[in-house]
Amino acid sequence: MTTTLPNPVVVAREEPYVKPRNPKQILEWIGVHSIGLALGLIFATPVIFVLLTAVMSDDQAFTADLWPREWHWENFVEVFEKAPLLRYLFNSLLYSLLATFGMLLSSIPAAYALAKLKWRGSNVAFMLVIGAMMLPPQVVAVPLYDTWSSLGLTGTLWPLIVPYFLFDAFSIFLLRQFMLTIPQSYVDAARVDGCSEFQALTRIIVPMARPGIAATALFCFLFTWNDYFGPLLYTSEVKDQWTLSLALASFKGMHFVQWNSAMAVTLLAMLPAVVLFIFAQRSFVKGITFTGVKG
């Protein structure tokens, strides 16, 4: 005896309802994306111009041509033969990384003290930080140079690195503003549980302030990476201590400029900063967004 099973009932799957867009929404979408595309092209045009000039020949780089007649990719290799760029790259990395590390080591506790601790004179100290931000570095260049010269450290990068281990006004201000967005109740709860101020800083505030710390570190890294005045002041006479910013100037003479080589070095100098920003852009944008909400 055979048993016939009933045919399975096939239930038609309902397609999700998609609300049609009205003409106003379509026009808004086109307008927003058109503006974004135009702004992207505006910001990308200088980079494209630098790239096209970098792959030109020496003769064509002096003309008004915008498109290379021949693509000389070997220019990126020849610049390493014209100057010790690897040495300059190491100096730039040493300067930027140590300065960023020193800035974080000194600015995070100072910002915590200004944002989360109540002590007499905190407002005055914060005003002094604001005043230090407004002080141009050229004003104190001569006395600082005389001080480092008496210590025998001129001709090295240490006069540029050591100050970040002591004080950086902009970083303290930025971190302080971000820490103000963290509720005070977290710190109070940590104190009730028996945490010291150092433990509250390292276990509560620092993990919650990672976006602000990342944004501040990126600001410091980019500033020191592009710094020209400081290395020129302290290391201009010692070529072994030059950074990439000074190396760019070595491709420019009084009567002759190798524009294709200069543009090739420019792209190589831009590459580490661009890569770093790509990997840290989410934390950077988040840190900038939440910084300055409270005053």
C-alpha positions as CSV (number, residue, x, y, z in Angstrom):
1,M,0.0,0.0,0.0
2,T,1.5,3.3,-1.0
3,T,0.7,6.6,0.6
4,T,0.7,9.7,-1.4
5,L,1.9,12.8,0.3
6,P,0.1,16.0,-0.3
7,N,1.8,18.5,-2.5
8,P,3.6,21.2,-0.5
9,V,2.0,24.5,-0.4
10,V,4.2,27.1,-1.9
11,V,3.8,30.5,-0.1
12,A,4.7,33.4,-2.3
13,R,7.2,35.6,-0.6
14,E,6.1,39.2,-0.4
15,E,8.5,41.7,-1.7
16,P,9.3,44.5,0.8
17,Y,7.5,47.7,0.0
18,V,9.7,50.4,-1.2
19,K,8.3,53.8,-1.0
20,P,8.9,55.6,-4.4
21,R,10.9,58.7,-4.3
22,N,9.3,61.9,-5.3
23,P,10.9,64.3,-7.7
24,K,12.1,66.6,-4.9
25,Q,14.0,63.8,-3.2
26,I,15.6,62.8,-6.5
27,L,16.7,66.4,-7.2
28,E,18.1,66.7,-3.6
29,W,20.1,63.4,-4.1
30,I,21.5,64.7,-7.4
31,G,22.4,68.0,-6.0
32,V,24.2,66.7,-2.9
33,H,26.2,64.1,-4.9
34,S,27.0,66.7,-7.6
35,I,28.4,69.1,-5.0
36,G,30.3,66.2,-3.3
37,L,31.8,65.1,-6.7
38,A,32.8,68.7,-7.6
39,L,34.5,69.2,-4.2
40,G,36.3,65.9,-4.6
41,L,37.6,67.0,-8.0
42,I,38.7,70.3,-6.6
43,F,40.7,68.7,-3.8
44,A,42.1,66.0,-6.0
45,T,43.3,68.3,-8.8
46,P,46.5,69.5,-7.0
47,V,47.5,65.9,-6.3
48,I,46.8,64.9,-9.9
49,F,48.9,67.8,-11.1
50,V,51.8,66.8,-8.8
51,L,51.6,63.2,-10.1
52,L,51.6,64.2,-13.7
53,T,54.5,66.6,-13.2
54,A,56.5,63.9,-11.3
55,V,56.4,61.5,-14.3
56,M,57.5,64.2,-16.9
57,S,60.9,64.5,-18.4
58,D,63.2,67.3,-17.2
59,D,62.5,69.4,-20.3
60,Q,58.8,69.0,-20.3
61,A,58.5,69.9,-16.6
62,F,59.5,73.4,-17.5
63,T,56.7,73.8,-20.2
64,A,53.1,74.6,-19.8
65,D,52.0,71.0,-20.8
66,L,49.6,69.3,-18.4
67,W,49.9,65.8,-19.8
68,P,53.2,63.9,-20.0
69,R,54.4,63.1,-23.5
70,E,56.3,60.2,-22.0
71,W,55.8,58.5,-18.7
72,H,59.0,58.5,-16.7
73,W,58.2,56.4,-13.7
74,E,61.9,56.0,-13.1
75,N,61.9,59.5,-11.6
76,F,60.7,58.0,-8.3
77,V,63.8,55.8,-8.3
78,E,66.2,58.4,-9.4
79,V,65.3,60.8,-6.5
80,F,66.8,58.2,-4.1
81,E,70.1,58.5,-6.0
82,K,70.1,62.3,-5.9
83,A,69.6,62.5,-2.2
84,P,69.7,60.1,0.8
85,L,65.9,60.1,1.1
86,L,65.8,56.9,3.3
87,R,67.9,58.8,5.9
88,Y,65.6,61.8,5.7
89,L,62.6,59.5,5.9
90,F,64.0,57.9,9.1
91,N,64.6,61.4,10.6
92,S,61.0,62.5,9.8
93,L,59.6,59.3,11.4
94,L,61.8,59.7,14.4
95,Y,60.8,63.3,14.9
96,S,57.0,62.7,14.3
97,L,56.7,59.4,16.3
98,L,58.7,60.5,19.4
99,A,57.0,64.0,19.4
100,T,53.6,62.4,19.2
101,F,54.4,59.9,22.0
102,G,55.8,62.7,24.2
103,M,52.7,64.8,23.5
104,L,50.4,62.1,24.6
105,L,52.5,61.3,27.7
106,S,52.4,64.9,28.9
107,S,49.1,66.2,27.6
108,I,46.7,63.4,28.7
109,P,47.4,63.9,32.5
110,A,47.3,67.7,32.1
111,A,44.0,67.6,30.2
112,Y,42.5,65.2,32.8
113,A,43.6,67.6,35.6
114,L,41.9,70.5,33.8
115,A,38.7,68.6,32.9
116,K,38.0,66.3,35.9
117,L,39.8,67.6,38.9
118,K,38.6,70.5,41.0
119,W,41.5,72.6,42.3
120,R,42.2,76.2,43.0
121,G,43.7,78.0,40.0
122,S,42.4,75.5,37.4
123,N,40.7,78.3,35.4
124,V,43.9,80.4,35.5
125,A,45.9,77.4,34.3
126,F,43.5,76.9,31.5
127,M,43.8,80.6,30.5
128,L,47.5,80.2,30.4
129,V,47.1,77.2,28.1
130,I,45.0,79.4,25.8
131,G,47.5,82.1,25.9
132,A,50.3,79.7,25.0
133,M,48.3,78.7,21.9
134,M,48.2,82.3,20.8
135,L,52.0,82.8,21.1
136,P,53.7,82.6,17.7
137,P,56.7,80.2,17.8
138,Q,58.9,82.8,16.1
139,V,58.6,85.0,19.2
140,V,60.5,82.5,21.4
141,A,62.8,81.1,18.7
142,V,65.8,83.1,19.6
143,P,65.8,82.4,23.4
144,L,65.0,78.8,22.8
145,Y,67.8,78.5,20.3
146,D,70.3,80.1,22.7
147,T,69.2,77.6,25.4
148,W,69.6,74.5,23.3
149,S,72.9,75.9,21.9
150,S,74.2,76.2,25.4
151,L,73.3,72.6,26.1
152,G,75.1,71.5,22.9
153,L,72.0,70.0,21.3
154,T,71.8,72.2,18.2
155,G,72.4,70.3,15.0
156,T,70.1,67.5,16.2
157,L,66.4,66.8,16.3
158,W,66.2,66.8,20.1
159,P,65.4,70.5,20.5
160,L,62.2,69.7,18.5
161,I,61.3,66.5,20.3
162,V,62.0,67.2,23.9
163,P,59.4,70.1,24.3
164,Y,56.6,67.7,23.4
165,F,57.4,65.7,26.5
166,L,56.9,68.8,28.6
167,F,54.0,70.9,27.2
168,D,51.9,71.3,24.1
169,A,49.1,73.8,24.5
170,F,46.9,72.9,21.5
171,S,46.9,69.2,22.5
172,I,46.0,69.9,26.1
173,F,43.2,72.1,24.9
174,L,41.8,69.6,22.5
175,L,42.0,66.7,24.9
176,R,40.5,68.7,27.7
177,Q,37.5,69.7,25.6
178,F,36.9,66.0,24.6
179,M,37.2,64.8,28.2
180,L,34.5,67.3,29.3
181,T,32.1,65.3,27.1
182,I,32.7,62.2,29.4
183,P,30.2,62.3,32.3
184,Q,31.7,63.1,35.7
185,S,29.7,60.2,37.2
186,Y,32.1,57.7,35.7
187,V,35.1,59.2,37.6
188,D,33.1,59.6,40.8
189,A,32.0,55.9,40.6
190,A,35.7,54.9,40.1
191,R,36.7,56.9,43.2
192,V,33.9,55.3,45.3
193,D,35.2,51.9,44.2
194,G,38.7,52.8,45.6
195,C,40.5,53.8,42.4
196,S,43.2,56.4,42.6
197,E,43.3,59.3,40.2
198,F,45.9,57.6,38.1
199,Q,43.7,54.4,37.9
200,A,40.6,56.5,37.1
201,L,42.6,58.2,34.3
202,T,44.1,55.0,32.8
203,R,41.1,52.6,33.3
204,I,38.2,54.9,32.8
205,I,39.0,58.1,31.0
206,V,41.7,56.9,28.5
207,P,39.6,54.1,27.0
208,M,36.5,56.4,26.7
209,A,38.6,59.2,25.2
210,R,40.2,57.1,22.5
211,P,38.6,59.0,19.6
212,G,39.9,62.3,21.0
213,I,43.3,60.9,21.7
214,A,43.5,59.5,18.1
215,A,42.5,62.9,16.7
216,T,45.0,64.8,18.8
217,A,47.8,62.3,17.9
218,L,47.0,62.6,14.2
219,F,47.1,66.4,14.5
220,C,50.5,66.3,16.2
221,F,51.9,63.7,13.7
222,L,50.9,65.7,10.7
223,F,52.2,69.0,12.1
224,T,55.6,67.5,12.9
225,W,55.7,65.6,9.7
226,N,55.2,68.8,7.7
227,D,57.2,71.0,10.0
228,Y,59.8,73.1,8.1
229,F,60.7,75.9,10.4
230,G,61.9,73.8,13.3
231,P,64.2,71.5,11.3
232,L,65.5,74.5,9.3
233,L,66.3,76.3,12.5
234,Y,68.2,73.5,14.3
235,T,69.5,71.1,11.7
236,S,70.1,73.2,8.5
237,E,73.9,72.9,8.8
238,V,73.9,69.2,9.5
239,K,72.5,67.3,6.5
240,D,72.4,64.0,8.2
241,Q,69.7,65.3,10.5
242,W,67.5,66.7,7.8
243,T,63.9,65.7,7.5
244,L,61.9,65.2,4.3
245,S,60.6,68.8,4.4
246,L,64.1,70.1,4.2
247,A,65.0,67.5,1.5
248,L,62.3,69.1,-0.7
249,A,64.1,72.4,-0.5
250,S,67.3,70.7,-1.7
251,F,65.7,70.1,-5.1
252,K,65.3,73.9,-5.5
253,G,68.3,75.9,-6.5
254,M,68.7,79.7,-7.0
255,H,68.7,79.5,-10.8
256,F,67.4,76.0,-11.5
257,V,64.6,73.8,-10.1
258,Q,64.1,70.2,-10.9
259,W,60.3,70.2,-10.8
260,N,59.8,66.6,-11.7
261,S,62.1,65.4,-9.0
262,A,60.6,67.9,-6.5
263,M,57.1,66.6,-7.3
264,A,58.3,63.0,-7.0
265,V,59.7,63.7,-3.5
266,T,56.5,65.5,-2.6
267,L,54.4,62.5,-3.4
268,L,56.7,60.2,-1.4
269,A,56.5,62.6,1.5
270,M,52.7,62.7,1.3
271,L,52.3,58.9,1.2
272,P,52.8,58.1,4.9
273,A,50.5,60.9,6.1
274,V,47.8,59.8,3.6
275,V,48.0,56.1,4.7
276,L,47.9,57.1,8.3
277,F,44.8,59.2,7.8
278,I,43.0,56.5,5.8
279,F,43.4,54.0,8.7
280,A,42.6,56.6,11.4
281,Q,39.9,58.6,9.7
282,R,37.0,57.1,11.6
283,S,38.5,57.8,15.0
284,F,39.7,61.2,13.8
285,V,36.3,62.4,12.6
286,K,34.6,61.1,15.7
287,G,37.1,62.8,17.9
288,I,36.7,66.1,16.1
289,T,32.9,65.8,16.2
290,F,32.7,65.4,20.0
291,T,35.5,67.9,20.8
292,G,34.3,71.3,21.9
293,V,30.7,70.2,22.7
294,K,31.2,71.5,26.3
295,G,33.1,74.6,27.4
